[in-house]
Amino acid sequence: MFRRFYPAEMAESSYDIDYEELYRKGYRGLIYDIDNTLVEHGADANAEVIELFRRLNKIGFRICLLSNNKAPRVRRFYRGARVKGVRLHYIFNAHKPARRNYLKAMVLMRTTKKNTLFIGDQIFTDVYGANRSGIRSILVKPINKAEEVQIVAKRKLERIILRFYRRDRWEKMNQLNVVLIGFAGAGKTSVGKVLAAEMGFDFIDTDRYIEEKVGMSIAEIFRTKGEEYFRDLETMALKGILKSRTHSVIAAGAGMPIRLKNQKMLRKLGTVVYLSGSEEEIIRRFSMRNPEEQPVLLSEKTDGERRELFLRWRFVYPTVAHRTVDIDDRTVEQVADAVRDAL
């Protein structure tokens, strides 16, 4: 039911798309929505838009603006963008998602359904109209989150569509789970929860999983049983998760990937993503955590011992991971987005 609304691809913004690669794949025509796709709602064409259009023309693309807005707004934007070196067409009152003006845009550009791509920020108008017209689409994030009431309501429905989209996409890729690894303080738990919510997956923190199975806190296990016993529990937890869980985002304990016997299981469990940070960033994030939230193994070590452990372990993580995502200077949401884009 929801597949009619699925975009072919998703991108952070209209300005982050690899247009050279699209051209190599055979695309020649680009149809753009305007508001919140190229500029904020109601804004005029700016230097960024002009530079993008010049670059696209130079690559060899033909461009058409397709907007549901009325003539004055669209013409004003068109006139601002159509400076020397920029060639493009425009259509106002497009009545998206009706097909008629998608087809008209291709006539103006002299392109076909096979070599035309639509780029927009709304599912129920932009993407759905492109799907109905038989052309591929790229859904970009809206530039400005402060939108009109009726659009805000649509965004809530869009989030539901996107959860199914991401889940179906994963199933097509035969991927079962996402596994986040990295040193303490990398944000595996916080990023994992955001990512799981966005993808419609379950979230598992391996430390919490062990605590529930054993009926003891990690601190108690270390204090009464020792580190080696805890590492054995981590391996047992991995075996259990491997047998029983799919469509989950899993935050693995910092030391879990260090054991050789765990590494193969982690990679078999799903796509392993290493959240990589500089030494300074990891230390900063670790020091910001409350003492009771710090891993027992690390909280009892000196700064020098923690640094030595970090320097040793950080060479292991990349050998286990399928993907690496940098966390420096990024918020939790930005890291989650980067992980999703890397999958």
C-alpha positions in Angstrom: 0.0 0.0 0.0 2.8 2.5 0.9 5.1 1.6 -1.9 3.4 4.0 -4.3 4.8 6.8 -2.1 8.4 5.5 -1.8 11.2 7.6 -3.3 13.8 5.9 -5.4 16.5 7.4 -3.2 17.0 9.9 -0.3 19.6 12.6 0.1 20.5 15.1 2.8 19.8 18.1 0.5 19.6 19.1 -3.2 23.2 20.3 -2.8 24.7 17.1 -1.5 23.7 14.8 -4.5 26.4 13.3 -6.7 25.2 14.8 -10.0 28.3 13.7 -11.9 27.5 10.1 -11.0 23.9 10.6 -12.1 25.1 11.9 -15.4 27.4 8.9 -15.8 24.4 6.7 -15.2 22.6 8.3 -18.1 20.3 10.9 -16.6 20.0 14.1 -18.6 16.9 16.0 -17.2 16.4 17.2 -13.6 13.0 18.5 -12.4 13.0 20.4 -9.1 10.5 21.5 -6.6 11.4 25.0 -5.3 10.2 25.7 -1.7 12.2 23.8 0.9 13.9 21.9 -1.8 16.2 24.6 -3.3 15.4 27.5 -0.9 13.4 28.2 2.2 9.7 28.7 1.6 9.0 31.9 -0.3 12.7 32.8 -0.7 14.3 34.1 -3.9 17.0 32.3 -5.8 20.3 32.9 -4.1 24.0 32.4 -5.0 23.9 28.8 -4.0 21.0 28.0 -6.4 22.7 29.9 -9.2 26.0 28.1 -8.7 24.2 24.7 -8.6 22.4 25.4 -11.8 25.5 26.6 -13.6 27.3 23.5 -12.4 24.4 21.3 -13.7 24.3 23.0 -17.1 28.1 22.6 -17.4 27.8 18.9 -16.6 25.2 18.6 -19.4 21.8 18.6 -17.5 18.6 20.3 -18.6 16.6 21.7 -15.7 12.9 22.4 -15.1 11.3 24.0 -12.0 7.9 22.3 -11.2 6.0 24.1 -8.5 2.4 24.1 -7.2 2.9 27.8 -6.4 1.2 30.5 -8.4 2.8 32.4 -11.3 4.2 35.5 -9.5 6.2 33.4 -7.0 7.6 30.9 -9.5 8.4 33.6 -12.1 10.3 35.7 -9.5 12.4 32.7 -8.5 13.0 31.8 -12.2 14.1 35.3 -13.1 16.5 35.4 -10.1 18.0 32.1 -11.1 18.2 32.6 -14.8 21.4 34.7 -14.9 24.1 34.4 -17.5 25.3 30.9 -17.9 22.0 29.3 -16.5 19.5 27.7 -18.8 16.2 26.3 -17.3 12.5 26.0 -17.7 9.6 26.5 -15.3 6.0 25.4 -14.7 3.7 27.0 -12.1 0.3 25.8 -10.8 1.6 22.3 -11.4 -1.1 20.5 -9.4 1.3 17.9 -8.2 0.8 14.9 -7.8 -1.1 15.1 -11.1 1.0 13.6 -14.0 0.3 16.2 -16.7 3.0 18.7 -15.8 5.7 16.1 -15.0 5.2 15.0 -18.6 5.2 18.6 -19.8 8.5 19.2 -18.1 10.0 16.4 -20.0 8.7 17.8 -23.2 10.3 21.2 -22.4 13.6 19.6 -21.6 13.4 17.1 -24.5 14.1 14.2 -22.2 12.4 10.8 -21.5 11.1 9.0 -18.4 14.2 6.8 -18.4 16.7 9.7 -18.3 14.7 12.2 -16.1 14.9 12.5 -12.3 12.7 14.5 -9.9 14.1 16.1 -6.8 11.8 17.4 -4.0 11.1 17.5 -0.3 7.5 16.2 0.0 6.3 12.6 -0.4 2.6 13.1 -1.2 3.1 15.7 -3.9 6.7 15.5 -5.3 7.5 11.8 -4.9 4.0 10.4 -5.5 3.6 12.5 -8.7 7.0 11.3 -10.0 6.1 7.7 -9.3 2.7 8.2 -11.1 4.6 9.7 -14.0 7.0 6.8 -14.3 10.2 8.7 -13.3 12.7 8.2 -10.5 12.8 10.6 -7.6 15.2 11.7 -4.9 13.6 12.9 -1.6 15.6 15.5 0.2 15.2 16.9 3.7 13.2 20.2 3.9 15.5 23.2 4.3 13.3 24.9 6.9 11.4 22.8 9.5 9.1 25.8 10.3 6.3 25.1 7.9 2.6 25.8 7.4 0.1 23.9 9.5 -1.2 21.7 6.7 2.4 20.7 5.7 3.3 19.9 9.3 0.4 17.4 9.4 1.6 15.8 6.2 5.1 15.5 7.7 3.8 13.2 10.4 2.3 10.9 7.8 5.5 11.0 5.9 7.5 9.7 8.8 5.3 6.7 8.9 5.8 6.1 5.2 9.6 6.5 5.6 9.7 3.9 8.4 8.2 1.3 6.0 10.4 2.5 3.2 13.6 2.0 5.2 12.4 -1.4 6.5 11.5 -2.6 3.0 14.8 -1.3 1.6 16.7 -3.3 4.2 14.8 -6.4 3.4 15.6 -6.1 -0.3 19.3 -5.7 0.7 19.0 -8.9 2.7 20.3 -7.0 5.8 19.1 -8.2 9.2 20.5 -5.8 11.7 22.7 -2.7 12.2 25.5 -3.2 14.8 27.2 -0.1 16.2 30.7 -0.5 17.7 33.2 1.9 19.1 34.9 3.1 22.3 33.0 4.2 25.4 31.7 7.7 24.8 31.2 7.3 21.0 27.5 7.5 21.4 26.5 4.0 20.4 23.4 3.9 22.6 22.1 7.4 21.9 22.7 7.1 18.2 21.3 3.6 18.2 18.0 4.7 19.7 17.6 7.6 17.2 18.5 5.3 14.3 16.1 2.5 15.4 13.2 5.0 15.7 13.9 6.3 12.2 14.1 2.9 10.7 11.3 1.3 12.6 13.7 -1.2 14.1 14.0 -2.5 17.7 17.0 -1.3 19.8 19.2 -3.5 21.8 22.0 -2.4 24.1 24.2 -5.5 24.8 25.0 -4.4 28.3 21.3 -4.1 29.2 20.6 -7.4 27.4 23.2 -9.1 29.6 21.8 -7.5 32.8 18.3 -8.7 32.0 19.5 -12.3 31.3 21.7 -12.6 34.3 19.6 -10.5 36.8 22.7 -8.6 37.9 24.1 -5.2 36.9 27.3 -4.9 35.0 29.0 -3.4 38.0 27.9 -6.4 40.2 29.1 -8.9 37.6 32.6 -7.2 37.5 32.8 -7.0 41.2 31.7 -10.5 42.0 32.7 -12.5 38.9 35.5 -10.5 37.2 36.1 -9.3 33.7 36.8 -12.6 32.1 33.4 -13.9 33.2 31.8 -10.8 31.8 33.5 -11.3 28.5 32.1 -14.8 28.4 28.7 -13.4 29.0 29.2 -11.0 26.1 29.9 -13.9 23.8 26.9 -15.8 25.0 24.8 -12.7 24.5 26.0 -12.4 20.9 25.0 -16.1 20.2 21.6 -15.5 21.6 21.0 -12.3 19.7 22.3 -13.9 16.5 19.7 -16.7 16.8 16.7 -14.6 17.8 16.9 -11.0 16.6 16.3 -9.3 13.2 15.5 -5.7 12.2 17.3 -4.4 15.2 19.9 -1.7 15.9 22.4 -3.2 18.3 24.8 -1.1 20.4 27.7 -3.4 21.2 29.8 -3.0 24.4 33.1 -1.2 23.8 35.2 -4.4 24.4 33.0 -6.8 22.6 34.7 -6.6 19.2 38.1 -7.1 20.7 37.6 -10.9 21.3 38.4 -12.8 18.1 35.5 -15.2 18.7 33.1 -12.3 18.7 34.3 -10.6 15.6 32.9 -13.2 13.1 29.5 -13.2 15.0 29.3 -9.4 14.9 29.7 -9.3 11.1 27.3 -12.2 10.7 24.7 -10.4 12.8 24.4 -7.5 10.3 26.1 -4.5 9.0 28.7 -3.4 11.5 29.3 0.4 11.7 32.3 1.8 13.6 31.6 5.2 15.3 35.0 6.7 15.0 36.2 9.7 17.0 39.4 11.5 17.6 41.1 10.8 20.9 40.2 14.3 22.1 36.5 13.9 21.2 36.2 10.5 22.9 37.9 11.7 26.1 35.7 14.8 26.1 32.5 12.7 25.7 33.6 10.1 28.2 34.4 12.8 30.8 30.9 14.3 30.4 29.2 11.1 31.4 28.1 10.7 35.0 30.4 8.4 37.0 27.6 5.8 37.4 27.0 5.7 33.7 30.7 5.0 32.8 31.7 1.4 32.1 33.1 -0.3 35.1 36.2 -1.4 33.3 37.1 2.1 32.3 35.9 4.1 35.3 38.4 2.3 37.6 41.3 3.0 35.3 43.5 6.1 35.3 43.4 8.6 32.4 46.7 7.1 31.1 45.3 3.6 31.2 42.1 4.6 29.4 44.1 6.4 26.7 46.4 3.3 26.2 43.3 1.1 25.9 41.7 3.5 23.4 44.8 3.6 21.3 45.0 -0.2 21.2 41.3 -0.9 20.6 40.8 1.7 17.9 43.0 -0.3 15.5 40.7 -3.3 16.0 37.4 -1.6 15.3 38.0 -0.9 11.6 39.0 -4.5 11.0 35.6 -5.7 12.3 33.4 -2.9 10.8 31.8 -2.9 7.3 31.4 0.9 7.5 33.1 3.7 9.5 31.3 6.9 10.5 33.1 9.9 12.0 31.4 11.4 15.1 33.6 14.5 15.5 31.7 17.8 15.5 28.4 16.0 14.9 25.2 15.9 17.0 23.6 12.5 17.8 21.0 13.1 15.0 23.7 14.0 12.5 25.7 10.8 13.4 22.5 8.8 13.0 21.8 10.3 9.6 25.4 9.6 8.6 25.1 5.9 9.7 21.9 5.5 7.7 23.4 7.1 4.6 26.4 4.7 4.9 24.3 1.6 5.0 
